[in-house]
């Protein structure tokens, strides 16, 4: 039986305990960390059992590695830049590079790759606010480790973001101590102290309004703003705009900022512009005055600060200040870092509120539910669109299931659905995505799978279900059950969206049912039937 990363509960079984690693990294005291990169890679090696780990500092401007912290191997100083090929690629593209065979990429191999015990490796950018502050390199991996890293890429990138954030703050603090240690507080030191205050406070705050108010209060200590606003899409369900006032402002002032957001925000979800009806005054609402009675914007300017979370644009903050105020590099960086933490905590709060909705497991079968399945399939679909790689979907429907429920009762029907789920789970690849779509319907997404291979998988699954004997305990009898399966392929049928992809497989399933059940039909058959009908009427 092929090794699987999925448990019967529908989740990733795996060997990497990322949650423990996250807690251990979060416990690192920046104020006492003499060599943070070394602490981090030791933590990775200990918690995840990696033998060769390094954090590389790479200067993109000069195309050179300027520093490396590593365990598990030795590298002479003069040889460091012979290993920069993958590092420079990852830094340039801002995307992880994970392979089970580096030898398949001769243009990226270093002279030392031949001496690796295994050719598998993973190289991940450590980013803060879309800037690469370091590169994490994991080498001499097993094939199983690579497979799990690929399956759990979202968790891996979350860890990388946590490390990137720590590295940025540690470097910031190290520079400050090197320049001013033991003297009075400089502007930069004050910013860092305020940042620490904000991080400490928001960790104990639960509601969005309090977080925003706290942000405004600390921001006001360094930036003489009139008001600020933020546009963000917390759960990819549509944009929200919040505004916090520090001085009297009119609706015209707020409308001016909203219009600027319309120009600057690149991810409009079906909207060409935003209006005041989209705005929530979340702090300082008592300062909002009638239209025309205030004209802040006549002598003000706005500075925008993007917020990147999980390597994606999460939000955009606009700070409206007097035109006479000039940002320093340090004050701009301070707002940038504060904004990042604000975004993280706002997203966490929205996720907590939507926790029930975000449950990914079907209660009856333990497979992915429809919502989580769509989320995972969207990622695979985008990958297929971008790289033109094969991808197929199977739509499975249990034949005459209503008769089973009517004859033996819904409880026995549920038992049969659980047994069919087990059959599917026991006979799938670790890369496949499986969901109970609805009722007696299941859907399987098969990445890297051509139509012909998908049809073979579907027929094997159909035979396994048809050949299985299902026990009905109350009646003390065994019964037979069959399934019909529709197949659609990305490369062969070219769906324009995931919804259309599912529709193609569902249409093929309809013809499998119509043609007698217990069979597999692909959407190619549907296309041929449509062409035949069209020709017949011509």
VEXDREN-2710 file (C-alpha; in Angstrom, 1 decimal):
% VEXDREN-2710
k/r/px/py/pz
1/UNK/0.0/0.0/0.0
2/UNK/1.4/3.4/-0.9
3/UNK/2.4/5.7/1.9
4/UNK/-0.1/8.4/2.7
5/UNK/0.1/11.7/4.4
6/UNK/-3.6/11.8/5.1
7/UNK/-5.2/10.2/8.1
8/UNK/-8.7/8.8/7.9
9/UNK/-10.0/11.9/9.6
10/UNK/-9.2/13.8/6.4
11/UNK/-6.2/15.8/7.8
12/UNK/-2.5/15.6/7.1
13/UNK/-0.9/12.9/9.3
14/UNK/2.7/13.9/8.7
15/UNK/5.7/13.9/11.0
16/UNK/6.5/17.6/11.4
17/UNK/5.0/19.2/14.5
18/UNK/4.9/22.8/13.2
19/UNK/2.7/24.0/16.1
20/UNK/5.4/23.0/18.6
21/UNK/8.0/24.7/16.5
22/UNK/5.9/27.9/16.3
23/UNK/5.6/28.0/20.1
24/UNK/9.3/27.4/20.6
25/UNK/10.3/30.2/18.1
26/UNK/7.8/32.6/19.7
27/UNK/9.5/32.0/23.1
28/UNK/12.8/33.3/21.9
29/UNK/13.7/36.5/23.8
30/UNK/14.9/39.0/21.2
31/UNK/16.5/41.2/23.9
32/UNK/18.8/38.3/25.0
33/UNK/19.4/36.7/21.6
34/UNK/23.1/37.0/20.8
35/UNK/22.8/34.9/17.6
36/UNK/19.2/34.6/16.6
37/UNK/19.8/32.7/13.3
38/UNK/21.7/30.1/15.2
39/UNK/19.0/29.7/17.8
40/UNK/16.4/29.4/15.0
41/UNK/18.2/26.7/13.0
42/UNK/19.0/24.7/16.2
43/UNK/15.2/24.9/17.0
44/UNK/14.4/23.6/13.5
45/UNK/16.9/20.8/13.7
46/UNK/15.6/19.7/17.1
47/UNK/11.9/20.0/16.6
48/UNK/11.6/18.8/13.0
49/UNK/14.7/16.4/12.9
50/UNK/16.5/18.2/10.0
51/UNK/20.2/17.4/9.8
52/UNK/21.5/20.1/7.5
53/UNK/20.0/23.6/8.1
54/UNK/21.2/27.1/7.3
55/UNK/20.0/30.7/7.2
56/UNK/21.7/32.6/4.4
57/UNK/22.0/36.4/4.1
58/UNK/22.0/37.3/0.4
59/UNK/22.5/40.8/-1.1
60/UNK/20.3/41.0/-4.1
61/UNK/22.0/44.2/-5.3
62/UNK/25.4/42.7/-5.5
63/UNK/24.3/39.1/-6.2
64/UNK/26.4/37.8/-3.3
65/UNK/25.9/35.8/-0.2
66/UNK/27.2/38.0/2.6
67/UNK/26.6/35.7/5.6
68/UNK/25.6/32.1/6.5
69/UNK/24.7/30.4/9.7
70/UNK/24.5/26.7/9.5
71/UNK/24.6/23.4/11.3
72/UNK/25.2/19.9/10.0
73/UNK/28.0/20.8/7.5
74/UNK/31.1/22.9/7.0
75/UNK/31.6/25.5/4.3
76/UNK/34.7/27.5/3.8
77/UNK/34.3/31.3/3.5
78/UNK/35.7/31.4/-0.1
79/UNK/33.2/28.7/-1.2
80/UNK/30.1/30.4/0.1
81/UNK/29.1/32.1/-3.2
82/UNK/29.4/28.9/-5.1
83/UNK/26.2/27.9/-3.4
84/UNK/24.2/31.0/-4.3
85/UNK/22.3/29.8/-7.4
86/UNK/19.2/28.5/-5.7
87/UNK/19.3/31.2/-3.1
88/UNK/19.3/34.0/-5.7
89/UNK/16.4/32.3/-7.6
90/UNK/14.3/32.1/-4.4
91/UNK/15.2/35.7/-3.4
92/UNK/14.3/37.0/-6.8
93/UNK/11.0/35.1/-7.2
94/UNK/9.9/35.3/-3.5
95/UNK/8.7/31.7/-3.7
96/UNK/9.9/28.5/-2.0
97/UNK/11.9/26.0/-4.1
98/UNK/11.2/22.4/-3.0
99/UNK/12.6/19.4/-5.0
100/UNK/13.2/15.7/-4.4
101/UNK/16.1/15.8/-6.9
102/UNK/18.3/18.9/-7.3
103/UNK/20.1/17.1/-10.1
104/UNK/17.1/17.6/-12.3
105/UNK/18.0/21.4/-12.2
106/UNK/21.7/21.4/-13.3
107/UNK/21.5/25.2/-13.8
108/UNK/21.0/25.5/-10.0
109/UNK/23.4/22.9/-8.7
110/UNK/26.4/24.0/-6.7
111/UNK/29.7/22.1/-7.0
112/UNK/29.0/20.5/-3.6
113/UNK/25.6/19.0/-4.5
114/UNK/27.2/15.8/-5.7
115/UNK/28.4/15.1/-2.2
116/UNK/25.0/15.3/-0.6
117/UNK/23.7/12.1/0.9
118/UNK/20.3/12.7/-0.9
119/UNK/19.6/15.2/-3.7
120/UNK/16.4/16.5/-2.0
121/UNK/16.2/20.0/-0.6
122/UNK/14.0/22.9/0.2
123/UNK/14.9/26.6/0.0
124/UNK/12.4/29.1/1.5
125/UNK/12.5/32.9/1.5
126/UNK/12.2/34.5/5.0
127/UNK/10.1/37.5/4.3
128/UNK/9.0/40.6/6.2
129/UNK/6.5/42.9/4.6
130/UNK/7.3/41.3/1.2
131/UNK/11.1/41.9/1.7
132/UNK/13.4/39.0/1.9
133/UNK/15.5/39.3/5.1
134/UNK/17.1/35.9/4.8
135/UNK/16.8/32.5/3.1
136/UNK/16.2/29.2/4.9
137/UNK/17.9/26.2/3.4
138/UNK/17.1/22.6/4.3
139/UNK/19.2/19.9/2.5
140/UNK/19.8/16.2/2.6
141/UNK/16.1/15.6/3.0
142/UNK/14.3/12.3/2.5
143/UNK/11.8/11.9/-0.2
144/UNK/9.1/11.6/2.5
145/UNK/10.2/14.8/4.1
146/UNK/10.0/16.6/0.7
147/UNK/6.6/15.2/0.1
148/UNK/5.3/16.4/3.4
149/UNK/6.8/19.8/3.0
150/UNK/5.0/20.1/-0.3
151/UNK/1.7/19.0/1.2
152/UNK/2.1/21.4/4.1
153/UNK/3.5/24.3/2.3
154/UNK/1.1/26.8/3.8
155/UNK/2.2/25.8/7.3
156/UNK/5.9/26.0/6.2
157/UNK/5.4/29.5/4.8
158/UNK/3.7/30.6/8.0
159/UNK/6.8/29.4/9.9
160/UNK/9.0/31.2/7.4
161/UNK/7.1/34.4/7.9
162/UNK/7.4/34.1/11.7
163/UNK/11.2/33.6/11.4
164/UNK/11.5/36.5/8.9
165/UNK/9.7/38.8/11.3
166/UNK/12.0/37.8/14.2
167/UNK/15.1/38.3/12.0
168/UNK/14.0/41.7/11.0
169/UNK/13.3/42.8/14.6
170/UNK/16.5/41.3/15.8
171/UNK/18.6/43.0/13.2
172/UNK/16.9/46.3/14.0
173/UNK/17.6/45.9/17.7
174/UNK/21.2/44.8/17.0
175/UNK/21.9/47.8/14.9
176/UNK/20.4/50.1/17.6
177/UNK/22.4/48.6/20.4
178/UNK/25.6/48.7/18.3
179/UNK/25.1/52.5/17.8
180/UNK/23.6/53.7/21.0
181/UNK/23.8/51.0/23.6
182/UNK/24.1/52.6/27.1
183/UNK/23.1/56.1/26.0
184/UNK/19.8/58.0/26.1
185/UNK/16.9/56.8/23.9
186/UNK/17.3/57.8/20.3
187/UNK/14.4/58.2/17.9
188/UNK/14.8/54.6/16.7
189/UNK/15.0/53.3/20.2
190/UNK/11.8/55.0/21.1
191/UNK/10.1/53.5/18.0
192/UNK/11.3/50.1/19.0
193/UNK/10.0/50.6/22.6
194/UNK/6.6/51.7/21.3
195/UNK/6.5/48.7/19.0
196/UNK/7.2/46.4/21.9
197/UNK/4.4/48.1/23.9
198/UNK/2.0/47.5/21.0
199/UNK/2.9/43.9/20.5
200/UNK/2.5/43.2/24.3
201/UNK/-0.8/45.0/24.4
202/UNK/-2.5/43.4/21.4
203/UNK/-1.6/39.9/22.7
204/UNK/-4.1/40.5/25.5
205/UNK/-6.8/42.3/23.4
206/UNK/-9.6/40.4/21.9
207/UNK/-11.8/42.9/20.0
208/UNK/-11.0/44.8/16.8
209/UNK/-12.0/48.2/18.1
210/UNK/-9.6/48.0/21.1
211/UNK/-6.7/46.9/18.8
212/UNK/-7.3/49.8/16.4
213/UNK/-7.6/52.3/19.3
214/UNK/-4.3/51.1/20.8
215/UNK/-2.6/51.3/17.4
216/UNK/-3.9/54.9/17.0
217/UNK/-2.7/55.9/20.4
218/UNK/0.9/54.7/19.9
219/UNK/1.1/55.9/16.3
220/UNK/0.0/59.4/17.5
221/UNK/3.0/59.5/19.8
222/UNK/5.4/59.6/16.8
223/UNK/3.4/60.6/13.8
224/UNK/1.3/63.8/13.9
225/UNK/-1.6/62.4/11.9
226/UNK/-5.1/63.9/11.4
227/UNK/-6.7/60.5/10.7
228/UNK/-5.8/57.2/9.2
229/UNK/-7.7/54.5/7.4
230/UNK/-7.2/50.9/6.3
231/UNK/-8.6/48.9/3.4
232/UNK/-8.3/45.1/3.8
233/UNK/-9.9/41.8/2.7
234/UNK/-9.8/39.8/5.9
235/UNK/-11.2/36.5/4.7
236/UNK/-11.1/37.0/0.9
237/UNK/-14.9/37.7/1.0
238/UNK/-14.8/41.4/0.1
239/UNK/-13.0/44.6/1.1
240/UNK/-13.6/46.4/4.4
241/UNK/-12.5/50.0/5.1
242/UNK/-12.0/51.3/8.7
243/UNK/-11.1/54.8/9.7
244/UNK/-9.7/56.2/12.9
245/UNK/-9.9/60.0/13.6
246/UNK/-7.4/61.9/15.8
247/UNK/-8.8/65.4/15.0
248/UNK/-12.0/66.8/13.7
249/UNK/-12.6/65.7/10.2
250/UNK/-15.5/66.0/7.8
251/UNK/-17.2/63.4/5.6
252/UNK/-15.4/65.1/2.6
253/UNK/-12.1/64.4/4.3
254/UNK/-12.9/60.7/4.8
255/UNK/-14.3/60.5/1.2
256/UNK/-11.0/61.9/-0.1
257/UNK/-9.1/59.1/1.6
258/UNK/-11.6/56.5/0.3
259/UNK/-11.1/57.8/-3.2
260/UNK/-7.4/57.4/-2.8
261/UNK/-7.9/53.8/-1.6
262/UNK/-9.9/53.2/-4.8
263/UNK/-6.9/54.3/-6.8
264/UNK/-4.2/52.5/-4.8
265/UNK/-5.9/49.2/-3.9
266/UNK/-5.1/46.6/-6.6
267/UNK/-7.4/43.7/-5.4
268/UNK/-10.9/45.1/-5.9
269/UNK/-13.4/42.2/-5.6
270/UNK/-15.9/43.1/-8.3
271/UNK/-15.8/46.8/-7.4
272/UNK/-14.3/49.6/-9.5
273/UNK/-14.4/52.1/-6.6
274/UNK/-15.5/52.5/-2.9
275/UNK/-17.8/54.9/-1.2
276/UNK/-18.6/56.2/2.3
277/UNK/-21.1/53.4/2.7
278/UNK/-18.2/51.0/2.8
279/UNK/-16.5/52.8/5.7
280/UNK/-16.6/52.0/9.4
281/UNK/-15.4/54.8/11.8
282/UNK/-14.0/52.5/14.3
283/UNK/-12.2/55.0/16.6
284/UNK/-12.8/58.7/17.2
285/UNK/-16.3/58.7/15.7
286/UNK/-17.2/61.7/17.9
287/UNK/-14.7/63.8/15.9
288/UNK/-16.6/63.4/12.6
289/UNK/-18.3/66.7/11.8
290/UNK/-20.7/67.8/9.1
291/UNK/-19.5/67.9/5.5
292/UNK/-17.8/71.2/4.6
293/UNK/-17.1/72.3/8.2
294/UNK/-13.5/70.9/8.0
295/UNK/-11.0/70.9/5.3
296/UNK/-8.0/68.9/6.5
297/UNK/-7.1/67.6/3.1
298/UNK/-6.3/71.1/1.7
299/UNK/-3.1/71.1/3.7
300/UNK/-2.5/67.4/4.2
301/UNK/-0.8/64.5/2.5
302/UNK/-1.3/60.7/2.7
303/UNK/1.4/58.1/3.0
304/UNK/0.4/54.5/2.2
305/UNK/1.8/51.4/3.9
306/UNK/1.0/47.9/2.4
307/UNK/0.5/44.9/4.7
308/UNK/1.6/41.5/3.5
309/UNK/0.6/38.4/5.3
310/UNK/1.4/34.8/4.2
311/UNK/3.2/36.4/1.2
312/UNK/0.0/38.0/0.0
313/UNK/-1.3/41.6/0.1
314/UNK/-3.7/41.7/3.1
315/UNK/-4.4/45.4/3.5
316/UNK/-3.3/48.9/2.8
317/UNK/-3.0/51.7/5.5
318/UNK/-3.2/55.3/4.6
319/UNK/-2.0/57.9/7.2
320/UNK/-3.2/61.5/6.6
321/UNK/-0.7/64.0/8.1
322/UNK/0.0/67.7/7.7
323/UNK/1.9/68.3/4.5
324/UNK/4.6/70.0/6.5
325/UNK/5.4/66.7/8.2
326/UNK/8.3/64.7/6.7
327/UNK/8.9/61.0/7.4
328/UNK/12.3/59.8/8.3
329/UNK/13.5/56.4/7.2
330/UNK/13.1/55.2/10.8
331/UNK/9.6/56.7/11.3
332/UNK/8.4/55.2/8.0
333/UNK/9.8/51.8/9.0
334/UNK/8.1/52.1/12.4
335/UNK/4.7/52.6/10.8
336/UNK/5.4/49.7/8.4
337/UNK/6.2/47.3/11.3
338/UNK/3.3/48.5/13.4
339/UNK/1.0/48.1/10.4
340/UNK/2.2/44.5/9.9
341/UNK/1.3/43.6/13.5
342/UNK/-2.0/45.3/13.3
343/UNK/-2.8/43.3/10.2
344/UNK/-1.8/40.0/11.8
345/UNK/-4.0/40.6/14.8
346/UNK/-7.0/41.8/12.8
347/UNK/-6.8/38.7/10.6
348/UNK/-6.5/36.5/13.7
349/UNK/-9.7/38.1/15.2
350/UNK/-11.6/37.6/12.0
351/UNK/-10.5/34.0/11.8
352/UNK/-11.6/33.4/15.4
353/UNK/-15.0/34.9/14.6
354/UNK/-15.3/32.7/11.5
355/UNK/-13.9/29.6/13.3
356/UNK/-17.0/27.4/12.8
357/UNK/-17.2/28.4/9.1
358/UNK/-13.6/27.5/8.6
359/UNK/-13.9/23.9/9.9
360/UNK/-12.5/21.8/7.1
361/UNK/-13.8/18.4/8.0
362/UNK/-17.0/16.6/7.1
363/UNK/-18.4/15.3/10.4
364/UNK/-19.7/12.0/9.0
365/UNK/-16.8/10.8/6.9
366/UNK/-13.8/12.7/8.1
367/UNK/-13.0/13.8/4.6
368/UNK/-12.6/17.4/3.6
369/UNK/-15.9/19.3/3.5
370/UNK/-16.9/21.1/0.4
371/UNK/-15.7/24.6/1.5
372/UNK/-12.2/23.5/2.4
373/UNK/-12.0/21.3/-0.8
374/UNK/-12.8/24.4/-2.9
375/UNK/-10.0/26.3/-1.1
376/UNK/-7.4/23.6/-1.8
377/UNK/-8.6/23.0/-5.4
378/UNK/-8.4/26.8/-6.2
379/UNK/-4.7/26.6/-5.4
380/UNK/-4.1/23.6/-7.6
381/UNK/-6.3/25.1/-10.4
382/UNK/-4.2/28.3/-10.3
383/UNK/-1.0/26.2/-10.5
384/UNK/-2.4/24.4/-13.5
385/UNK/-3.4/27.7/-15.2
386/UNK/0.1/29.2/-14.6
387/UNK/2.3/26.3/-15.5
388/UNK/-0.1/24.3/-17.9
389/UNK/0.3/21.1/-15.9
390/UNK/-2.2/18.2/-15.9
391/UNK/-5.0/18.2/-13.3
392/UNK/-8.2/16.0/-13.2
393/UNK/-11.4/15.8/-11.2
394/UNK/-13.6/12.8/-10.4
395/UNK/-17.2/13.2/-9.4
396/UNK/-18.5/10.1/-7.6
397/UNK/-22.1/9.3/-6.9
398/UNK/-23.5/6.2/-5.1
399/UNK/-26.1/4.5/-7.3
400/UNK/-29.7/4.1/-5.9
401/UNK/-28.6/5.5/-2.5
402/UNK/-32.1/6.7/-1.8
403/UNK/-33.3/3.1/-2.0
404/UNK/-30.6/2.1/0.6
405/UNK/-31.9/4.7/3.0
406/UNK/-35.5/3.8/2.4
407/UNK/-34.9/0.1/2.9
408/UNK/-32.4/0.0/5.7
409/UNK/-32.7/3.4/7.4
410/UNK/-30.5/6.5/7.4
411/UNK/-28.1/5.2/10.0
412/UNK/-27.1/2.2/7.8
413/UNK/-26.9/4.6/4.9
414/UNK/-24.4/6.7/6.9
415/UNK/-22.4/3.5/7.7
416/UNK/-22.2/2.7/4.0
417/UNK/-20.9/6.3/3.3
418/UNK/-18.3/5.9/5.9
419/UNK/-17.2/2.5/4.5
420/UNK/-17.0/4.0/1.0
421/UNK/-14.9/6.9/2.4
422/UNK/-12.5/4.3/3.8
423/UNK/-12.2/2.6/0.5
424/UNK/-11.4/5.9/-1.2
425/UNK/-8.8/6.8/1.5
426/UNK/-7.1/3.5/1.4
427/UNK/-6.7/3.7/-2.4
428/UNK/-5.4/7.2/-3.2
429/UNK/-2.2/9.0/-3.6
430/UNK/-0.9/11.3/-0.9
431/UNK/-1.2/14.3/-3.3
432/UNK/-4.9/13.7/-4.1
433/UNK/-7.6/15.8/-2.5
434/UNK/-10.8/14.0/-1.4
435/UNK/-14.1/15.6/-0.2
436/UNK/-17.6/14.5/0.6
437/UNK/-19.2/17.0/-1.7
438/UNK/-22.9/16.5/-0.6
439/UNK/-25.1/13.7/0.5
440/UNK/-23.9/10.5/-1.3
441/UNK/-21.5/12.4/-3.6
442/UNK/-17.8/12.5/-3.4
443/UNK/-15.2/14.5/-5.4
444/UNK/-11.6/13.7/-5.9
445/UNK/-9.0/16.2/-7.3
446/UNK/-6.0/14.5/-8.8
447/UNK/-3.0/16.9/-9.4
448/UNK/-0.4/16.0/-12.0
449/UNK/-2.9/13.6/-13.6
450/UNK/-3.8/13.4/-17.3
451/UNK/-7.3/12.4/-18.5
452/UNK/-6.3/8.8/-19.4
453/UNK/-4.7/8.3/-16.0
454/UNK/-7.8/9.8/-14.2
455/UNK/-10.1/7.4/-16.1
456/UNK/-8.0/4.5/-14.9
457/UNK/-8.1/5.7/-11.3
458/UNK/-11.9/6.2/-11.7
459/UNK/-12.4/2.7/-13.1
460/UNK/-10.3/1.1/-10.3
461/UNK/-12.3/2.9/-7.7
462/UNK/-15.6/1.9/-9.3
463/UNK/-14.5/-1.7/-9.3
464/UNK/-13.3/-1.6/-5.7
465/UNK/-16.7/-0.2/-4.6
466/UNK/-18.7/-2.7/-6.7
467/UNK/-16.5/-5.6/-5.5
468/UNK/-16.9/-4.7/-1.8
469/UNK/-19.5/-6.4/0.4
470/UNK/-21.3/-4.1/2.8
471/UNK/-22.7/-5.5/6.1
472/UNK/-26.1/-4.3/7.3
473/UNK/-26.1/-5.2/11.0
474/UNK/-29.8/-4.8/11.9
475/UNK/-30.7/-7.1/9.0
476/UNK/-27.7/-9.4/9.5
477/UNK/-27.1/-9.4/5.7
478/UNK/-24.5/-8.3/3.2
479/UNK/-25.4/-6.1/0.3
480/UNK/-23.6/-4.8/-2.9
481/UNK/-23.3/-1.1/-3.8
482/UNK/-22.2/0.5/-7.1
483/UNK/-21.1/4.0/-8.0
484/UNK/-21.1/6.2/-11.2
485/UNK/-18.2/8.5/-11.8
486/UNK/-17.7/11.5/-14.0
487/UNK/-14.2/12.7/-15.1
488/UNK/-13.0/16.1/-16.3
489/UNK/-9.4/17.1/-17.2
490/UNK/-7.9/20.6/-17.1
491/UNK/-5.7/20.1/-20.2
492/UNK/-8.3/18.3/-22.3
493/UNK/-11.4/20.3/-21.4
494/UNK/-10.0/23.7/-20.5
495/UNK/-12.4/24.9/-17.8
496/UNK/-12.2/28.7/-17.1
497/UNK/-12.8/28.3/-13.3
498/UNK/-13.0/25.7/-10.6
499/UNK/-16.8/26.0/-10.6
500/UNK/-16.8/25.2/-14.3
501/UNK/-14.3/22.4/-13.8
502/UNK/-16.7/20.8/-11.2
503/UNK/-19.6/21.4/-13.6
504/UNK/-17.8/19.5/-16.3
505/UNK/-17.2/16.5/-14.1
506/UNK/-20.8/16.7/-12.8
507/UNK/-22.2/16.7/-16.3
508/UNK/-20.1/13.7/-17.2
509/UNK/-21.5/12.0/-14.0
510/UNK/-25.0/12.8/-15.2
511/UNK/-24.4/10.8/-18.5
512/UNK/-22.8/7.9/-16.5
513/UNK/-26.1/7.7/-14.5
514/UNK/-28.2/8.1/-17.6
515/UNK/-26.4/5.4/-19.5
516/UNK/-27.1/2.8/-16.9
517/UNK/-24.9/3.6/-13.8
518/UNK/-21.9/1.7/-12.4
519/UNK/-19.7/3.2/-15.1
520/UNK/-17.1/5.9/-15.8
521/UNK/-17.8/8.7/-18.3
522/UNK/-15.4/11.6/-19.1
523/UNK/-16.4/15.0/-20.3
524/UNK/-14.9/14.2/-23.7
525/UNK/-17.9/11.9/-24.2
526/UNK/-20.2/14.8/-23.4
527/UNK/-18.4/17.0/-25.9
528/UNK/-18.6/14.3/-28.6
529/UNK/-22.3/13.8/-27.9
530/UNK/-22.9/17.6/-28.2
531/UNK/-21.0/17.8/-31.5
532/UNK/-22.9/14.8/-32.8
533/UNK/-26.3/16.4/-31.9
534/UNK/-25.2/19.7/-33.5
535/UNK/-24.2/17.9/-36.7
536/UNK/-27.5/16.0/-36.8
537/UNK/-29.4/19.3/-36.8
538/UNK/-27.2/20.9/-39.4
END
